[in-house]
Amino acid sequence: MKTIEATLVYLSQNDNYLMLHRIKKKGDIHKNKWNGLGGKMEPGESPEECAKREVYEESGLTVDSINFCGHLFFPGFDKQGNDWSVFVFSSDDFQGEILKNPPEGELHWIAKNKILELNLWEGDKYFLPLVLSGSTFLGKFKYTDGKLSDYSLNSSD
């Protein structure tokens, strides 16, 4: 087992957030879930560099500046039992045109007050309100057989 470093980015515009409905990738652990944009860090890449690259690859949008929201730790999260260490960011400073056929699913602008109604990972319902309110946080979320079995979450509020 190892620790996978990754990023998760929530883009906002006019009180809407760009969410990815994960429906295209075979064997995707996130299949049918709604997520922000992001993915695994490459060797030598900083969390900010990874976040900007992943947003571009998944959406076609270029992020000009980014805000650190928090850090999440997911022990034994994937099918191989790897731990995931995830840096969470937000941004309302981006440009470009959204891809017509994104590689991992469908992109949709979702109203801020509707995000928690989506098919999210259960733990997202605890940390996403902190992202949406601009709080900084640290969290640990343990899933067993795809279900949230334990968590801790500390915020700046």
Order of alpha helices (4+ residues) and beta strands (2+ residues): beta-beta-beta-alpha-beta-beta-beta-alpha-beta-beta
